[in-house]
Amino acid sequence: MNTRLAELCERAGDGDLDPAEDAELRALLADHGARAAVVEQRRAALLLAACWDERSAAMIGALARSASTVQRPSRIHLRIRARSARRRRFGIDWNMGRVLVAAAALMLAILGGRAWWQQPGDLPLIAAGTVTTSAGVPLGAGQSVPAGALVRNESSVEARLSWRDGTHIELAAGTTLEVAVGKQLRLEQGAVHCVVARQPEAQPLRVRTLQSETRVVGTEFTVTSDARVTRLAVASGTVLFTDLANQRITTVTGGGAASAGDQALPPALARGINLLVTDTNGGAWPADARGLRQLDAIAAAGFSFVRVVIPGKRRSAAEGLERGTLAALDALLDASAARGLACMVTPYPLEDTDPATARLDQQRVWPALAAHLAGRPAERMFFELSNDPRQTTAERRAQVAALVAAIRRPAPAHTLVIDTHMGLSGSTEALEAVLPVAESGIIYAVRFFEPVLFTHQGGAWIGEPYSTVASVPYPSDPQAVAAAVARTPAAQEALARYGAERWNAARIDALLAAAAAWDERNHVPLVVTNFAAVAAASADARRAWMRDVRTACERHRLGWSLWQDSGVFSLWAGPTRDAFDLQTLQALGLRAAGP
C-alpha cells in the first residue's frame, strides 16, 4: 500500500479529511489493486486482535462478504478508536493498525455493495413526461430509471429526469439515452439539455457519445448527437469536452461550443438550382407544359436538387401561407420528386414590413409548413430557415433557436438549413458571428455574389455605382477595365478599384476557402444556396465566373445552388425559355440533355 494511501486512510480514521482529500482517497481506492491491499492488511490486523475483541472477528467475516452484502446508502465516515491499554497489552503497532482500521471501515462503505454514487438514490426519477425502456416498459412521472437502462423519449414533448442533488436533464423528442449509476450517461441519438449541481471533482457527470465525452462537475449545457457528429453548447460554467477520435480535450466555457465527428453534406445537396413557387409576375407556379419541360431539363442536366423559394409577397402578415400557394408548392414538389430531384423549401421573409413583423411571420409560417411537409421523405426534403438581414446577431440566434424547436416537433427527422446571410460583403464575418446550433441534422447556408460590380452590373434596384455600369469584364485587372473606365465617367472610381482588386479564380477560391475553414472548425456542412450573375453580363464572362465559383465550391466540398428566375438572372434559353445552352452546362460541370 503506497504512503499517500496509508496517510489518507489514517486521516479518514480520525475524521480529519477535507472534501478534496476525501475525493482523492476515493479516487485511489477506485483502483482494484489498492482496494485489495487495504483489505488484506486490515484482515491480518484483525486476526491478531480477534482474541481480545469479539467485534473484530465479526468484521473479518464482513470483509469476506463485503462485495455483495451491504446494500444501504454509504456516505459513511467511521471513527474507530482502540483503547490504549489494549494497544500496549498485545504490542500491536497501532499506528499502522489505526490506518488499517480506518481503511477497513472505509472499504466497508466502498466495497460493501455499491459506492456512494452507485446507490439507487443516485439514479434519476422521471420528473416530467414519459420515456420507454428498450424492453418496451413505459416510465412516467415519479418512477425511477433502473441502473443501466436504455430509455427513449417517444413523445413529441421533452421528458425530464431529476436526481436527488438537484441535477436534471431534459430529453428532446426522439432522444435515446442510457442511464448508468454515478450520473454516467451515454447519448445514443438526439439531444439532452443538462443542468448539473456541483459534483465531486473525482466523480463528474459524464455524457458519452460515439464521437465524444463531456465531463462536468457543475454547469448548464446541451449535447446533441447522431451517428456522425456530436455538438456541445455550454450555457454557463466550464465543461471538458474530449474528441474520442484524436483524444483532444477542449475546455469549453459559458457561451462556447465544441463538436466532434464529421457531418458530411448530404449527397442530395451537391448541385442545385433555384425555382420560385411564383414567377416574377405574381402567378402561381404553373404545372403546364413549359414548367414541366423546365423540370425535365433540370433533371436531365444532372442537378441533384431544386431550392424552392416562396416569396414573401405571396402572403400577408395576418394570413400566413395562402391555400393557393400551398397547392402550387405541392405541385412543384411532386413534379420535382417524380424526376428524382430533392427539394429545399424556404419561405422568404415578408417584404415591405418591419423586422418584428417579419419575425412573427416566420414563427407563424414554419410550424404549419413543417407539419404540412413532414410526411415527405426526410432524406429528400430539406427546410431552409431564412434570416432577415436587418436583425442583430442576438436576434438571429434567438429566432433560429425558436424556429428549430418549432420545426422539430412535427418533423424531427428532417435536416434544417440555416441561412447566415453571408453574401454581398464577401467576408466570413457573418459566419464567425454564428454560434452553431447544438443540434444534429443542421446545415448552414451562405450566398455568393462577389464581385458585386460584375454580378449586379446594370441593376437599377441596387443603386449606384452598379446601376450605371455595363459590359464589366471578368476576370479583372487594370488593363481589362480600362475601356469600361473610359466610357463610364460616373463609375470610374469603382471600376478602377475593381480592376486593381484583380478578381479571378484564385480570389474567389480564397473567399470560399475561408467559409470552408469555418465549416471544418465547427464540423458542420455548408452549402452556397445562391450564386449568380445577371444575364446582362457578357455571356463568356458570365460563364467564366460561374465556372470559377462552382469549381471552388466543389474543391472545398461545399454544396451549391445557382440562383435564377425569369427576370434579370434567368438562365433559360431557346425560343420557349425551357432549356439550357451547352456552354452554360459545361461551365457548371453538368451535361446536356438529349442523345
GIBELHU-V5471 format. One record per helix or strand of 2 or more residues. SS is the DSSP state (H for helix, E for strand). FROM is the first residue (numbers start at 1). LEN is the number of residues. If there is no record, write none. Layout:
ss from len
SS FROM LEN
SS FROM LEN
This chain:
ss from len
H 3 11
H 19 11
H 32 18
H 54 12
H 84 7
H 94 18
H 116 3
H 120 3
E 125 4
E 131 3
E 138 2
E 149 4
E 159 4
E 168 4
E 176 5
E 184 12
E 205 4
E 212 5
E 220 6
E 229 8
E 238 6
E 248 6
E 257 5
H 267 3
E 271 6
H 289 13
E 305 6
H 312 3
E 315 2
E 320 2
H 323 16
E 342 6
H 355 19
E 381 5
H 393 18
E 416 4
H 429 4
E 442 7
H 452 4
H 460 3
H 466 3
H 482 6
H 489 13
H 505 18
E 525 7
H 539 17
E 559 4
H 582 6
